[in-house]
Amino acid sequence: MYPEGENRMNKGELVDAVASKAEVTKKEADAVLSAAIDSIMEAVAAGEKVTLVGFGSFEPRQRAARDGRNPQTGQTIQIPATTVPAFSAGKQFKEMVAE
């Protein structure tokens, strides 16, 4: 299903892992995980930075307006400025992945 050597974890698998580590039911783990994700998205959408020490930071970033090209016609188009969500991994997370 995935390209060779590529591993992925979906939300259901993450819920299973959290339930196992926290020794709670899958239903409880799903509720807590969903609430945490929703809270992070709401805070970033409101312009706040969310920092989870060791894991990383979520924040809104401004993307400036720029020129682009329509790939079908080659015509130059103006891409408007926008705000996008961004994630920066924390030191502990970076070190764990590098091992």
HELIX and SHEET records of a PDB file:
HELIX    1   1 LYS A   11  ALA A   22  1                                  12    
HELIX    2   2 LYS A   26  ALA A   45  1                                  20    
HELIX    3   3 LYS A   91  ALA A   98  1                                   8    
SHEET    1   A 3 VAL A  50  LEU A  52  0                                        
SHEET    2   A 3 GLY A  56  ARG A  63 -1                                        
SHEET    3   A 3 THR A  82  ALA A  89 -1                                        
SHEET    1   B 2 ARG A  66  ARG A  69  0                                        
SHEET    2   B 2 THR A  76  ILE A  79 -1                                        
END                                                                             
